[in-house]
Amino acid sequence: MKTKTILLTSAATLLIGGAFVYKSKDKGVDIQSIDKKANPRNDFNQFANGKWIQNNPVPSTESRWTSFNVIAERNYDLLRTILETAAADKSASKGSARQKIGDFYRIAMDTNKLEADNYAPLTTDLGSIMVLVDAKDVMNYVGKMHRKGLPAFFGFGVNQDVKKSDEYACYLSQAGLGLPDRDYYLKDDEKSKNIRKEYLNHISRMFQMIGNNTPESEKIANDILEFETALAKASMTRVERRDPDKTYNKKTTQELETSYPNINWKGYFEQTGLAKKNVSTFIVGQPLFFEELNKRMGTTSIFTLRNYLKWKAVSSSSSYMSSRFADESFRFYSTILTGTKEQKPRWKRTVNQANNLIGELVAQEYVKVAFSEESKKRLNKMVDNLREAFKIRIQNLDWMSAETKTKALEKLASFNRKIGYPDKWTDFTKLEIKNDSYLENYFRSNTFEFDDNINRLGKPIDKAEWGMLPQTVNAYYSPLMNEIVFPAAIMQPPFFDPAADDAVNYGAIGAVIGHEFSHGFDDKGCKFDAKGNLNNWWTEADKSKFDARTKVMVNQYNKYKVEDSVYVNGELTLGENIADFAGLTVSYDAYMLSLKGKEKKKINGFTPEQRFFIGFAQVWRGNARPEFLRQQVVTDPHSPARFRVLGPLSNMPQFYEAFGVQKGDGMYRDDSVRVKIW
């Protein structure tokens, strides 16, 4: 294949000499993704990803299509092989991981049985709900539902106490809504009104499928929407919920009963098994929400309360019943809300559900064939360099006092890391997976998970526990553990490529590592100390300076237009935006440290610095449907993909230098409005 040359219409200051010479193959940069007609100084996302965006429309089975999806597709085939092999093995001993994986997949794929069963496995629950006589009875049954994984009214879970991270605590939080967020109930624009209309139609259809006539189902739907709207009005916004101080409200069991007397806590505790744990305190995330729920439990008719519980049971179980229920759920939640045109094939849906319900069992097989110890060693070295670069950054900050720097460095030094997969697996001996019913396996898996969760109470914190499966294409930072975690699945191109040059890998996975490091110091993570406790370690003056600098970032992202009158929410996405920018900056420094005087060489006409930034941008290539983007800006703390490229780079002087960005260029931001934090 001939090499191609592109001349950039740029000033002579462009450091690459005015031209790129592209080779058809590049072991780091994806040359085929680059839009050679785009000017990197005007729209770097279009330059780095334009051809990929053009050639990779969103498939009919998806609401968006990104690098994460591409890797997930590779994983699907591998996980399918693991599940199908287990399902074909009839000799697996009862109770073994292989038996549980095999039976789970086999019954899930038995569409003849699913269609014949229709919703029969749920009829016992629906019948039990219909004989509830009052709000006290309702809360008794909600305890049973929560154990089975059927959500209703509020959320419950056991996790580390954010103010005493060496102990487990019980958390109660707002929940109970069928739409993605409180704003869907409260906004008055035409699109929101239409979604609520479609939601009423969806609820009505579901009730008709379980035997209600049309007039009944329509009245039921209206009653449920009215009830959920009342809960939505009392719910915290997503921005408010980002503040851990606001969501930490400790109450004794007696205070719960006194503050919310219409909620039958005693019955709930008995049905969930909490009564046997002698729990004396609970952390209430949103007291105003529970005040409203308490009010509604005293004033709402038993007819509406029963139908609300039936709605939650049917809606949550729809994917595990006949196609009528699965298709109707997909129609509303995927097509109406996110624009997805077609369901994934059944085997892919089953892979997803296996990951959700028995993911660790599947993971034990996955890591045998999808993890490289050599990649782990290389990633560990990058983590070391990132930590050192972050340390230097902190030491050189001109706005932070010596007192706060000491605490910041202490926290940085105490970071733990987990790479690949857990050193030990959860004991699934008590989990039964049978051939009787897909829905029953769903209930059994959820019950096992619920019981395992509350059995943490009174035990030491399990430092070896992972919050993400090895087959998940993602990474995370835990403020309570003060640790960064990188599952095996993310160690694939374009995030990490063992054959690529360091410049590209530092721009890609290095920026991801830096991103997770940075979460320990974003607007939320900065409230947690080195031991993982919610504890202010900043001087008042330093925190004010930090807040002033993050406000500049909020203003920047608030101006990013997604579509029509829809803009990015700079406050909701602040933590992720800080981490994107800081992570990229620190990774750049780490890459420079890694060179240790090595000669810098161009590859394919790009300098190492340019390859670093292209590697970063190509991680975030993606397309998304308008419906998905509208939902994302309301519910997701991450900015849409293109702004995860444009936002950080437009604040970064090293990027300006690498590509010769000047005043008047699209990527240029005046120094007075550039974000300067870490």
Disulfide bonds with the S-S distance in Angstrom:
none
